[in-house]
Amino acid sequence: MEGSVSDVLLAILKKHGVRYLCGLPAAQIGLIMNGASRDPELTYLTTRHEEAAGHMAHAISRVTDTMGVCFATVGAGATNLVPGVAAAFADNIPMIVLTGQNHAAEIDPSRDQLQSADQLGLFRSITKWNACIHHADRAAELVERAVQIAQSGRPGPVHLDIPCDVGTQLCRYDLNTVPPFRLARPAPSGDEVKTAVDMLMNAKRPLLMAGGGVVRSGASDEFRELVRHTNFPAITTVMGRGVLEAGNPCSIGSGGLIAGQTALDASRQADLILAVGCKFSTFNPVHKPPVYPKPEGQKIIQIEIDGESIGKVAPTDLGLVGDARATLRAMLEMLVDTKPVTDPDWLPSLQGAHQTYRDTVHSEANSKVVGGGSALNEATVARAMSELIPEDAITVLDGGQAMMWNTTFIQPSDPYRILSEPGMGHLGFGLPFANAAKLSHPNRPVICITGDGAFGCTIQELETAVRNQLNIVVVVFNDSYWGMYKPFGDLLENPNFGTKLTKVDFAKVAEGFGCHGESISSIDALPDAFKRALDADKPAVIDVEVEYTPHPMDFMWNEIILHDFQFPEPDKVKAVA
């Protein structure tokens, strides 16, 4: 084919299955937007802010079998993309990031010119790879390379910077030169798999752990079969939630900030941990010295598609480089005629402890209000939402204190029906995620649960939802606080710590954007309000008045993040002041 660099770029992306592009209009990449908006095979959507475009591309890569693409103009637009791209990088999400650039002869951040920025440097640390297309004759090569790098090994975002004049230049390219990318499924050697199986089946207190790599490889069925065959206790990371079906008797919770005490204890008591597609990120309670050092005698087997990730965070006794699905299938074949020597009391003891933890959170939810006040308990609302959400819904859990309680009660049986952004810990991704999920799955209910603080970060994207008829439902836990940080101000006895927010009527704000809006303050009003929101012919927002509600796992903030940091005593702070 012959066309502009922009034409060739879009053709190559389409060849590799890309269907969605999100961003803000920009003159510097006008041909890309023109081509995408006119192509019936592509869905082109403009957002109100570039950060939202980055989050949407992230979510599209999660809920479809395609890579999302986000784009922005030079300078200010590119910098606005950073949060969404950083989050995708932290969560290992493959996507394409496109930025416009000044004229090729004028790319010089040291010059005092409008929208000048070192965009390669800006994205280098939050992408797997990035490049500037300086010459039209290399455009196709660089686009093909970007697609392959984004999806290979441990996936992640890649970035292409396109000078405005280069994007309009003509080039020729045979689309058949490089076939559509097919994800390879490498597996370790038979001897390595045999060693792993022997270690696993000879453990007295084994623990199985599924991470995001299990989801990305489509290995949920294989992991579930491993759990059924061995009857070993199992946990998932936040990115692995849904790999184990809700109610699985071997499931003892999710790892991470919302793990539950049982998952923490099991991680410290196990004599062997088999971690599949898990990189042992910050809130995973495995090897976090000095708080959670590796117990004496504990062995760790890590299955990772990226060899560089093995042993990077937690000391690994056996590392298997391979795709999660391919490796688990190889293990299952060898497990057919083997019998474990597991301590028979191991699983029952954990099941009992996990039930005690569940009883604790349900007891909190039963109280309905906090501290004798009138505002609703967050746990009460979260439990009610878990009972109201339709079976086929895609649920997005935004960051913050609301996320803690809703993750506790909403137990998915499918990893593609629950979305969060744990790697970077952003607030405000919820609404863009919900828009992306509805865009790609228009016939399924999409629910976004967020807090008032997080919702305020990207609330402008309600207009994006209205304009594109994305009839999502947003449930706002409105306590007028930056809830996750409220305890620190309380600890210092400082009412001016900065966590108190102004009371906002989000229902009225939603109506101003053209949405359906309701405010409720009674748990009995929630079911009918939620039904009206689902049935609305427009995006809907339910503003729920709640009171900040401490979560049993809040202590993990201090243990994991602030373990060597101590706030001074309030009296001493006052004395200094």
N, C-alpha and C positions, 0 to 999 in steps of 0.2 A: 504494500500500500504506500501511497504518497500523501503526505499532509503535513500540517504543522507539528511541531514537537508536542503541543498540547493534544492534538488529535491522536498521535501515536501513543502517548501516555494513556489516554482513555481506552484506546483499543486494546492495549496490553493488559490493563487492569480488568477489563471485561473478559478477556480470554481466560484470566485466572479466577473468574467467578465473582469479582467485585460488583455489587449492585447498588450500594448506598454511598453517597457523598454528602457531607454536612460541613457548613462553614458560613462565613459572611461574605457578601459581595465585595469584590476588589478589582480595580482596574488592571493591576499587575498580572492577574491570572484570569483575565476576562474570557479568554478563549476556552479555558478549561470549564468555566461555569457555563458558557454558551453551549459548548458541546454536550455537557452533562444534562443541562436543562432541556435540550432538544432530543435527546436519545431516549426512545421508549423503553430500552432495556435497563436504563439507569433511573434511580430515584434520587433526585437532587433536592436538598432541603436547606434553607437558610435559617440560622438561629438568630437570637438577639445578642448573643455574646459568643466570642470564640471559645471560651472555656467550655461552654455547653456543647459546642461542636466536637471538642475533644472527648468529652464524656460520652456523647452519643456514639461516636465511632467505636469507642471502647465497648459499649453495651451491644452494639450491632455484632461485633466480633464474638460476643458471648452467647447471643441468642439466635444466631443464624450460622449457617455453614460457610459464610463468606467473611472476608475481611472488611471492616469499616474503613472509611477514608475521611479525614478531616482536612480542611484547608483554611488558609488565612493570608491576608496581605502582608506586605513587608513591614518591619518595625513593630508598631503597636499591636497589629493583629497577630503577628508571630508570638510576641511576648504573652498575649492573652491566651494562646493555646497551651502554654507550658503546664498549667495545673492538670488538664486532662491527659496530656501526653505523659507526664510524670506518674500519674496514677496507673495508666496502662503499663508503663515500664515496671512499676513495682509489682503489679499483678500478673506480669508475663503474658500480656495480651497482644496478639499480632494485629497491627493496623498500619496504614500508610498515612503519613503526615506530609502535606504539601504546603509550602510557603512561597508566596511571590517574593521577588527580589528586585532591587533597582537594576538599571541598565548594567550589563556585564562589565562595561568599562568604568563604571562608577561605584562598584562594590568596594567601599573603603570606609569602615566604621570610624576611622580617625578623622574623616572629613565631616565638617559641620553641615550636613544636608538632611533634609526632611526624611524621617523614617529610616534612618541609617542604623543598622545593627549587625553585629556578628552573629548571624542566625545559625551557622554551623556550630559555633561555640556554644550558643544558647541551648541547642538540643543535644549536643554530643553526649552529655552525661546521663540523659534520660531516654536515649534510644539505643538499639542494638547497633545501628550503623546509620550514617548520614552522608550525603554528598550534594554538591552543587552541580547542576547540569550546565557546564560552561560552553559546551559545543553541541550543536544539533546532531552531528553525526555519532555522538556517544549517548544520546538520549535513550534509545531503546535498550541498549546494554545496561545502563544504570537502573532503569525501571525494572527490567527483568531481575536484576540482581537484588533490588530492594524487596521484591515480592518473595523471592526464595529465602533471603535472610530473615525476613519477618516471621516466616512460618517454620523455619528449620530449628532443630535442637530445642532448647528452651526458648519459646517464641517471645516476641516483643515488638514494639513499634519501631519503624524506620522512617527516616526523614529525607525528603528531596527538596532542595532549594532551587527555584527556577527563576533566573533573571528574566525580566519582562520582555526584552528583545529576543532572547533565545527561545522563549515559549512560542513566539510567532514565526520562527524560521521553519523552512521546509526541510523535511528529511524523508528518506525512504526506508521501509522495513517490511520484511516478510514475516508475518505473524506465525508462520509455521516453523520458523527457524528454531525456536525454543518451545517444546510442548508445554501444555498446562501443567503447573506444578502439582506434584503428587507427594504427599507427606510420607516420608520413609518411616518404617517401623523397625528400627534396629532392636536386636535382642542380645543379651549376654550369651556367653558360651554355655554349652550344656554342663560343663564342670562347675562353672560359677553358680548356675541355677541349682545344681545338686547340692553344693555347699550351703546355699541359703536355705534350701528345704530341710537339710539335716539339722542346721542350727535352729530353725523354727520348731521342728517337731521334737527336739530334745530340750526345749525350754520348759521350765516349770511355771513361769509366770509371763507368758508372751502377751504382747499388745500389738494389735494391727492399727496402722494409721494411714488414712487416705488423704492426699492433698489435691491441689488443683490440677496436678499432672494427670491424675486419674480421670478427671472430667475432660481435660483437653484431648486425651487419647481415646475417649469413648470407652473407658474400661470399667464403668460402674458395674456391669453385669459380672465381669470377671472378679472384681473385688468382693461383690456380694457372694459369689460362689465360694471364694476362699474363706469367707466368714462362716458360711453354712457348712462347709466341709470340715473345718477345724473346730468350730464352736469356740473360737477365741474371742475375748473382748476386743472391741474396736472403737476408735474415735475418728473423727474427721477434722481437718482444719477448717477455717472459715471458708476458704475457696473450695473445699471439698464437701461442703454441706449438701445433702441430698443424695450423695453416693450411697449411703445406707438409708434404706427406706424407713419412714417413720414407724416406730413400734418394733423395730428389729430387736429381739431379746438380747443380742450381743452388743448393741450400741450403748455406750455409757457416756455419751455427750460429744460435743464438738470442742476441739482444741481452740485455744486463743483466749481473748479477753472474756468471752462468754462461755468458757469451757464448762463451768460447774466444778465443784470441788472434787468429784469422783475422777474426772479426767486428769486433773492435776495429780491426785494421789496415785492413780494407776501409772502415770508417766514416771513417777519416782519409785514405785514399788516393782515395776516390771523388771525381769532379768534379761528380757530381750524385746526390742522394739523393731518391728518391720515397718519402715516408712516408705510408702509408695507415692512418688510424685510430690514429695514434700520437701521444701527447702529450709524448714525449721526457722521461720520468721520470728519476729520479736516476741509476739504473744504466745507462741507455742511453748509450753512449759517443759521443754526438753533442753538440757544443758544451757542454763542461763546463769552462770556463776556471777556472784557468789550465792544467789538465791536458790537456784536449782542446779547445783553441780551434778555431773553424771554420777549416779550411785555406784559404789564399788561393786564390781562384778557385772554391771549391766552392759549388754552388747547391743549395738545398733547396726541394722542392715538397712542401707539406703538404696532405693531404686530410683535412678534419675536419668533422664534423657540427655542431660548435659553433664559430662564428666567433671567439668570445673566446679559444679555445685556440690559434688560429693565430698563430705568432710569439711566443707567450707565453714559451717556454723557449729555443727555438733560432731564430735569425734566419732568416726565411723569404723566399725570393725570389719565390715564387708560392704563394698560398694559395687553395685551392678549398673553399668551404663546401658540403658535400653529404654525403649518405649514402654509405658506402663502396661498397655494391653498385651503387647507381645510377650513381655516378661511374665506377667501373671498367667497367661495361657501356658507358657512353658512350665511354670511352677505347678499349676493344676494337674498337668499331665503326669508329673512325677509324684504327686501327692496321692494318687489313686490307691496305692497299696501300702500306704504308711499310716501309722497310728501315733498320735501324740503321747507324751508322758506328762502332760500338764497336771499341776496340782488341782485336784477336783474341787477344792474350795475357792479357787482363784476367781472364776467367773461369778459364782453365787455371791461372794462377798462384795464384789464390785456392783452387782445388780442391786443388792440391798442398800449400799451406800448411795447409789444413784437415785433410788426411789426416795431415800431420805431427803436428798437435795431437791428433787421434784416436789416433795411435800412442802418443803420450805418456801419455794417460790409460789406455789399455789396458795399457801397460807397467807402470803403477802397480798396476793390478788384477791383473796376473799375479804380483805379489810375494806375494799372499795375507796376509802378516803385515807388521807395521810395525816397522822398526828391530831386526830380529832377535828380537822378542818372540814371544809365543804367541797373543795376541789377534788377531782377524781384521782385515784391512785394510778400511776402509769402502768403498774403490773396488771391491774384490773382491766384497763382498756386494751393492753397488749393481748391478754388471754381472750378477751371478747373478739378481737380482730382475728385471732388464729382460728376461731370457730366460725367466723363469717366469710372468710375469703373463699371463693369458689375453687373447686378442685383443679380446674384447668387454668387458673389465673397465673400470671407472672407477677411476682411480688418483689418490689425494690425496697430495701431497707437502707435508708440514708444514715449517715454517721451521727454520733452523739448519744446522749443518754437514752433517747427513744429506741435507738438501735439495740442497746443492751437488753432492754426488756422484750422487745419484739423478737429478737433472735432467740431468746430464751423460750418463748412460747410457740413461735411459728416453726414447725418441724416439717421441712419439705421431704417428699419422697422422690424428687427428681431434681438434679442439680441445675437444670435449665429453667426451673420455675422460681428460683430465688436468686436475687442479684444484690451484691454489695461491692464495696471498693476498699478492702481491708489493708492493702499493702501500703498505701500512702496515708490513709486515715482522713481523707477529705470530708468536708461537710459541703452539702449542696449538690452532690452528683445525682441525688435521687430523682429530681424532676427531669433532667436530661436523659437519664437512664430510662425512665418510664416512657418518655416520648419516643425514644429509639425502639423500645420493646413493642409499643403500640404500632409504630410505623411499619415494623417488620412482621408483626402478628396482629393485623387489624381485627381479626375475629375472636381474639381471646381477651378476657378481662385483664387489665393491667392496673395494679395497685401500688402506689408509692406511699410509704409510711415515713414520716419525717418529723423533726422537731421544729419549733419556731425559729431557732437560730439558723439551722441548716437550710430551711426553706427560704429564708431571707436572702441567702447567698445567690440563688439563681431563680428567684420568683418571676423574673421577667420572661422566663421560658413558658409561662402560661400562655402568653400571646402566640408563641410558636405552636403550642398544642391547639389553640383555637383556630389559628390560620390554616392549619393542616388537618383539622377535624380529627385530632388524636384524642378520643374520648377516654382519657385516663381518669382514675380516681385518686386524689391525694388526701391522705388523712394526716392532719397536723396535730402533734402532741404539743399543745401550747401552754407552757408554764412560765413564759416571760423570763427565762433564764438561759444562759449558757450552762446547761445543766451538768455536763460532765465536769465542769471546773468549779461549780458552786462550792463543793466541799473544801477547796483550798482557801477561798475567801472566808468561809466559816471557821476554818482552823486558825486563821490569823485574826479572827474577830474583826474583820474589816468589811463593812457594808459597801465601801467604795472600791472594792477589788476589781470591779468591771464586769461581773457576771450577770448583774441585773439588767433586764431589758424592758423596754416600754411594751405595755400590753397592746397588741395589734389585733384588730378584727380581720382575720384572714378571709373570712367568708365575704365581707364587703369588698376587700381587695380583689378577690377572685371574680366577683360580679363585675367589677370595673374592667377586668380583662375580657369579659364576655363569657365567663364560666358560670356554672351552677355553684352556689355557695350556701353552706349551712353552718351554724354554730350550735354546739350542744354542750351541756354541762352535766348531763345525767347519763349513766350507763344504760338505763332503760331506753333512752332515745336513740342509741347508736344503731341497732339493727334496722329500724325504719329509715333513718338518715342514710345509712349505707346502701340500702336497696334503692332509694331515690337517686343516689349518686350513680349507681350502676346502670339504672334505667334512663338516666339523663341523655339527651341527644347532643351533649356537649361535654367538655372536660368539667370535672366536678372537684370541689374542695370541701372537706369537712373539717372544721376548726373545733377541736376538742379541748375544753378547759381542763387541764390537769395540774397536779402539784408535783414538784420534783420528788422523786422516790428513789432512795438509795437502793443499789443493787447488791446482792450478796458477793458478787465478784469484783466490786469496785476496788478492793484491796490490791488487785493485780496492777493497777496503775502505780501504786507506791512500790510494790515489790519488784516489778519488772523494769519500769521506766526510771523511777526515782530511788532505786535501792541504796545508793550511796549519797543521797541528798536529804538533808534534814531542814525543815522549816524552823526558824528560831521560835522560842516561846513567845506568845502574844504580848506578855508583859514587858519583855525585853525589846520587842519591836516598838511598843508604845513609848518606852523610855528613850530610845534613840530618836524617835520622832519629836 
